Amino acid sequence: MSIRVTGKATRGMVALTVVTGLALGVAGCGGGGGDDAKKPDHTASASTSGGANPSTQEGQSDSPLAELKGSDGLLLQITSVQRDAGGFVTVNGTMKNDGGKELLIPSALSGNETEITKNGPSLGGATLVDSKGKKRYYVLRDTEGRPLTTTGLGSLKGGQSLQVFMQFPSPPAGTTEVTLQLPTFSSATVKISG
């Protein structure tokens, strides 16, 4: 079976994906006052685990759906895996330094594809595996080859966490479970909602 997609439909899907990615990025930003609220932040930011916790985003559970353990105390907690009408799946989570010392987020998370790695540190190496359909889905990219994931990753101090997201093409509607894989982290099976 082959699916034929016109150039116009492809551009429309890419535009929808980019807009949704930007909306998710804006939704993840905290609202502060003063001059800092007027300046755009082009890098990933981390927050300490103390203080007020942000409210759970729509579609996200209070407890993680899955935890992927990385090297040196890095932990990725998956908070939602949402299928969208636009034909993609968005994975949201929190990356946390569970250790006491500052950790550099591994560059291996970007994967090894030149088109993705040239855009800087990201979660571009992530994949979703549909065992039932025997397919692997890679992170979506915009028209300029940038991965539709959290980018600008650097380091996390002990106890700090960072909200992250990744977008993938959607498996068929009948597929409700997939395995999330991220270089240097353990794998986890997660349920797709929506």
Salt bridges, closest charged atoms under 4 A:
ASP98 OD1 - LYS96 NZ 3.72
GLU113 OE1 - ARG141 NH2 2.09
GLU115 OE1 - ARG141 NH1 2.92
ASP142 OD2 - ARG146 NE 2.81
GLU144 OE1 - ARG146 NH1 2.93
GLU177 OE2 - LYS191 NZ 2.98
